[in-house]
Structure formats: structure tokens, C-alpha cells
């Protein structure tokens, strides 16, 4: 677990609308059977915006529209999201539909349409039921902080079993700043963003181009370090808004408290990433792999991601089997160069491999440890001081069941 | 299916010892409970040898020993293989054990020890029961062609449910040449060789350095295009022997019938690769993905491998779900650049995506097709004339079951 720095405080609850000037809402417009499927996030004033998008060659229509919007002034004031239908592989009509969602939201709120971001998640290849969405947009009411936050965080879910929320506050000089986040994602989760949506709000006043750097930095170390099944989707996106309403002295890369802000943002993204990994389709456990002693931090992250993504490691954890060989083997095929004869591996606190060879350990103790809900695997190398972590989940019968019949 | 050229003929049966001058044998020496676990392949005369090895940073002791051997004169005359224990992550004692296997086999056969290749497969991190193996080596008897071939092909198996064999003959000028192969592999199968052993024998007379090129060419297009679960092991190896006893005019890259020889070798490797994919742990179906119209053959193979390796595609095929979106999505994250708006996808003969968008198709027809045992998926691009194929299997409950409890 990452220790919370004394100057950064965690806020409990569901709080995407907690930072100053934010409102949220969610309702059922009829794309799904019963659950909420349309959400709106709104800032009283235009907010500096940054986005990180799927690297998939196939990008869904709403991603194209949102990227274009942010390019114009680097600002967003609202985000409209639907779940149940991804508006991906839907051609020209798909683009029109995304633009219509954007336009109608802008009209309702009385703001320029390029201040509205659009996101969709769900089944791909089917056209949006745009009339239902239009009617839904009309019905959306910006609720109070708690109800709005709850409804919005629910409205973006698909196969998720829980909504995913976190928030932290910190002081920049004498001003309190809040960063809050909500995310969805369960299957198709992999490095480089996969059927994952993340929304982060902050009332920080922050230099616009540095906001983008900060988000990229945080996403690389968190969302891009989670994997459920190695599949990367067409619709992934993390959007961050910072509306400046905390009235702090402008944050930028040279500000003495920039690192503190970055730490808080990483904490928000890490919490959401771990919540997604833990809620992986069919998952029964969260797995965290920590790699130290690599040549670089990036090398360490690559090894960590490879180990946590190995189906054989995942099934071994599911079966509570202390199969250190699979951990060692996955590290070996990560593509990163290291000396296997100096490798150490721990499962929980139990050392299982030293200098590349197994050492005696209590099978029973490790088996009991593996029955827990959060499994830590540590890989220690002797190449340098690079470190990195990655998160995933076990591979279970339920994963197969969920995905053998998703569409039908 | 690759059409067999009129000048190349398939030989049925189990025939690793069929090419002129080869003998094989297998027995139970006690590493496993009951099944055969020690095999020997022998050529009457030293054979030109080529090997392709795992790319995993962690290489098992027998691979190190075998590579060293082949480096000396480029020749092998015998291969000793055990299953049930991989002799991987076993440190200095592991290397000693591999060398002892080699030496005792050489002494038994009266040949130089660097003419003996060594291979092991099975559990990793445990020392070989070397006394059992030593006793087994003494007991090995080079049997007649059929019994020897059957026993050897059985002795190399681990979680495989069937032994995997193929052979082809072709004429080079007026001489008949035979190429035969046997392989093992079921779990941990992925591009770049994964707990897979392949042994290919031929009586061809072939230029030694061109033999290596030929094997690499064939392996790249076959063994390296199969995936079961994305895990790459410490012990993979394909070894080929060519002893020249067919007395053909020496084959080399400039020989007019070089291509024919290459075709036959690819057929041997492709047959074995497909047999491995079909026997993937828990698999109920073989999946073949064929990509055409990519910029290069390599691009096409990368896309094909990514699609056939996607857990979501694999579970959809298991569930007989015509989920074209997952195919399109996997192609999109393959890392290969292409225009998704010109992409076509077929499941069997049914066109499901044209110009990047779904088209109406009979769900019932495709569902019935997906109930078959061999599933063909075709991805057509408009980037060039590159084509490539890859093979894999569906992801089933049985995969999870097998791997949640392998070690225990």
C-alpha cells in the first residue's frame, strides 16, 4: 500500500462532485434494462481539461469527438457519458450521434458545444438509441453533491459489480485543493487503457499544459499498470478537469508543491486502478506485483505488468498454489534484460526464490496467505534501483463464464 | 488448410524414426507415476543439426548444454529427452545433471558427448532424479521404426492428451527424402516457443548453414504462430537433424528444389503447431486466424497472433458467440498500423464486418459454425499483399481447472 503523505488526506465516500464548483447527475434512459445508463458531469466554470486515450487503432466515435473538443481551447465544462452501448464501429452515423449528444448537452447547459466531452461504453457495433439519449439529456437534473456523485458513478458502469470512487485533499499554500475520481472497467482491462473510463475532477488552479503532463505521468504509473485479460478496447479514456475554483496560486512544474500535487493525483489514479483490477471480470482477488532492483522504473513496470498478466500466474493465485516457477518464468519473457541467477521472489512475506533457485518455505503458510483477498508478489533484481508496481486479478471459472456469453 | 503440393506426399502414422538411418525409443524410468518419461532419438551417422530456442531470459540447463553442443561441429547424432521434470531453475547442479544425461547417453551409444542433445520438460525448480534417469538410459533399447516412434513421441509428453506426429516425403531429383516430426506442448504455449519441444528428423543431405535458415523460416511461420495462453517457457526448443542418408544432391539455398524442401518442412512444422494448439490445455476447438491485405507478411502474422491470443476472442469462440467486435478490437491493439474503416472480417464463410462496420448475418448459421471443432477467422485489410496465419484454441473452464491446480 502506498502510504498517504501527512499533507494529503483521503476523503471517504463517493465524491466526484466534491471539488468546488462541480455538479453531477445520472439516470436511466433506457439503453440498459434497469440500471442507470446516462451521466452528466458539470463544472460551474470552464475547466482546463486533459485526456489520455486508447492506443487501439480502432477508436470509438466519442473519443474522436472529445479529442477534437479539447484541442480547440484545452477546456471542457461538461462531460456526457452513456453506458450500455460503446458507439464504436458505427461509421459516419456513429460520429453524428456522438456530436448530437454533445450538442444537446451544450444546449441544455447553455455552453459552447466544444466545452462538452462525450464518452460511451458498452456493446460495440450497434448504433446508439439516440432518441432515448436525447430524452435522457433533457431529463438530467444536476443534483446535490452526494446524490449527484452516486448517480454519476453508477451511470458509467457495465459489467462492474461496484462503483469505483476516491478523493484526496491537500493544501497548496493556504488553499485546500480537492482531487476526486470515479472510474468504470472490469473486463478487457490491460496496460494502455482498456474498456476503462476514468473521470477526475479538481478545483485546482493549474497550468493547462502541465495538467496534461501530470495526468500522463499518473496514468502511466496506475491505470496503465493494471491488467485483467490483456485486451485493449476501442473506448478507453481518462479525462481530468481542473476548474481553478480553489483559487490557489497557479500550480505548474516549477511550483514548490508540484510534487505534492502529483503525489495526490497518482493516489487518486492508483486507487481507481486497483478498484478496477479488483473488480476484474470473475476476479476473486487483487494481485499486486512489486518489482525492485530493475535497471529503470520502466523496466520494473514492464516486468510487473507481465507477471500480473500471466494467465498461469493468475490461475495459480486462484488455486492458492505457490507456483513461484510461473512468476519467474513470466519475468523471464517480459522482454526486459536481467540476470535470472540473482533474482529473488517473495509471495507475501515468504521468500520462495533466492538467486534464481527455489528455497524451502512453508507451503501451508503460503497457501493460507494466497487464500486472502489481496495478494502481494515481490520480485527483487540486482540490475539497478528501478522500481514499479502493477495490479491485476486472478483468472477464474467466472471469467470464462462471463465472457463466453457476454453478447448473448 | 494448406494444400499439399502434388510433389509432396503426406505419410500417415507415427514416424519420427521413418527417415533413413533413424532409431527411436522410449520407456518409463520413474520420474512420472506410470507414463513414459525418457526418450532417445538416434541417427546411424552424425547428422547436421539446427536448433531454435526459447527467448525467455531464464533458460533451462538442457538448453544451455544443447546449444553448446551444436556450436561445436553443427552436428548431433542423438537426443536424450525426459519429461516430468524440466531441470529449470536448478543452478549448477542442474547443469551437472544435464551434462551427466548427455555423457551417459554418449557412452551407451559410443559416440562423442557433444553429439548428444539434451531436452527436459515438466515441473521446474526441482532437481532431476538423476539416478532414475541414469538407470533409464542403460535400459533404453533402440526399437524398430514403429514401436520406437510411438514410444519416443509418448515419452516427451506432459499435460498433452495426445502425441503429435507428422511426416512428408518429397523427391529431390530422383531421390526420396523424408521429413518427420514429433512435438509436445499444451499449456504455456505462445509465440516464441513455450513449453514446447519439437524434434524433426530428415534423411536429406543439406548444407549445414542453410539447414538452420530453413528451420528458422519454418518455425517463424508455424510454431511461433501458435498461442495457448501467452506464457513463454524456459525449456522450449525445436531441434532438427538431417543425416544425408537419402543421398540426394546437396540441398542449399540456390538449389532449384530448395523451395519445395522448405514447403515440406513448413508443412511438418505447421502440422505439429496445429496439433499443439488443438491440444491446448482445456481446449475444445482449434482456431485458425488468417490475415490478408496487410502491408507485410510479418504485420499479418502479428495481427493474426494477437487475435488468436485474445482471451475475449477465445472465450467467445468457446461460447459459440459471433462476437466480431472482439476480433476487430484485438486487431486494433496488435500494434500494427492499418485503416480500420477498410477492414473486413469473416467467421467461417460468413461476412460479419465490412468497411469496419457490422453487416447483417445469420446469427444462427454462425453459431452453428462455431460449434465445430475447427474455427476459421479471416481478417481482410487494404494495406498491401501481406498475409499470415496463426493458430490457437478456445479458453474454457477446463483451462482454469488444469492450471489452478497443476503443481499440487
Interface residues (C-beta under 8 A of the other chain):
Chain A: X55 X56 X57 X58 X88 X89 X90 X91 X123 X124 X125 X126 X187 X188 X190 X192 X194 X229 X230 X231 X232 X233 X234 X309 X310 X311 X312 X315 X316 X318 X319 X321 X322 X323 X324 X325 X326 X328 X329 X330 X331 X332 X333 X334 X336 X337 X338 X340 X341 X353 X355 X356 X357 X358 X395 X396 X397 X399 X400 X401 X403 X404 X405 X406 X407 X408
Chain B: X55 X56 X57 X58 X88 X89 X90 X91 X123 X124 X125 X126 X187 X188 X190 X192 X229 X230 X231 X232 X233 X234 X309 X310 X311 X312 X315 X316 X318 X319 X321 X322 X323 X324 X325 X326 X328 X329 X330 X331 X332 X333 X334 X336 X337 X338 X340 X341 X353 X355 X356 X357 X358 X395 X396 X397 X399 X400 X401 X403 X404 X405 X406 X407 X408
